[in-house]
Amino acid sequence: MLAELEGPELRERLSLEDHALLRRAVQMSYTSEISLHELAETCNASRGVKPRR
């Protein structure tokens, strides 16, 4: 996944800030610092989406 992030296609499509954020999210999920569920909930909360119950 990280190798794909370093490819020219994504680097052209994402801003530097978005690229860094996506890279950090992949690293954190890989090292189990955050679960995919927690990551999704955080993303949804930042967009104002209410959590699923």
Kinemage of the C-alpha trace (Angstrom):
@kinemage 1
@onewidth
@group {chain A} dominant
@subgroup {mainchain}
@vectorlist {calphas} color= white
{ca met a 1} P 0.000 0.000 0.000
{ca leu a 2} L 2.765 2.431 0.880
{ca ala a 3} L 4.502 1.693 -2.406
{ca glu a 4} L 1.335 2.688 -4.269
{ca leu a 5} L 1.248 5.961 -2.339
{ca glu a 6} L 4.707 6.825 -3.591
{ca gly a 7} L 3.759 6.377 -7.244
{ca pro a 8} L 3.519 9.407 -9.511
{ca glu a 9} L -0.206 8.940 -10.192
{ca leu a 10} L -1.290 9.582 -6.598
{ca arg a 11} L 1.312 12.261 -6.036
{ca glu a 12} L -0.191 14.198 -8.962
{ca arg a 13} L -3.776 13.780 -7.768
{ca leu a 14} L -3.296 14.603 -4.071
{ca ser a 15} L -2.108 17.737 -2.347
{ca leu a 16} L 0.993 17.415 -0.183
{ca glu a 17} L -1.151 17.626 2.949
{ca asp a 18} L -3.578 14.933 1.753
{ca his a 19} L -0.717 12.685 0.680
{ca ala a 20} L 0.939 13.006 4.115
{ca leu a 21} L -2.360 12.345 5.884
{ca leu a 22} L -3.080 9.254 3.810
{ca arg a 23} L 0.447 7.953 4.331
{ca arg a 24} L 0.120 8.433 8.110
{ca ala a 25} L -3.260 6.663 8.162
{ca val a 26} L -1.803 3.655 6.321
{ca gln a 27} L 1.175 3.520 8.682
{ca met a 28} L -1.006 3.774 11.789
{ca ser a 29} L -3.351 1.022 10.645
{ca tyr a 30} L -0.421 -1.221 9.668
{ca thr a 31} L 1.234 -0.839 13.085
{ca ser a 32} L -2.127 -1.282 14.859
{ca glu a 33} L -1.958 2.180 16.403
{ca ile a 34} L -5.519 2.620 15.144
{ca ser a 35} L -8.054 0.134 13.827
{ca leu a 36} L -9.740 0.586 10.482
{ca his a 37} L -13.016 1.080 12.348
{ca glu a 38} L -11.504 3.877 14.464
{ca leu a 39} L -9.993 5.433 11.367
{ca ala a 40} L -13.334 5.393 9.552
{ca glu a 41} L -15.113 6.861 12.585
{ca thr a 42} L -12.524 9.647 12.824
{ca cys a 43} L -12.898 10.468 9.129
{ca asn a 44} L -16.679 10.486 9.390
{ca ala a 45} L -16.593 12.674 12.500
{ca ser a 46} L -14.373 15.200 10.723
{ca arg a 47} L -16.997 15.419 7.969
{ca gly a 48} L -19.847 15.751 10.463
{ca val a 49} L -21.296 12.279 9.874
{ca lys a 50} L -22.933 10.804 12.964
{ca pro a 51} L -21.423 7.536 14.259
{ca arg a 52} L -23.169 4.283 13.460
{ca arg a 53} L -24.802 2.476 16.341
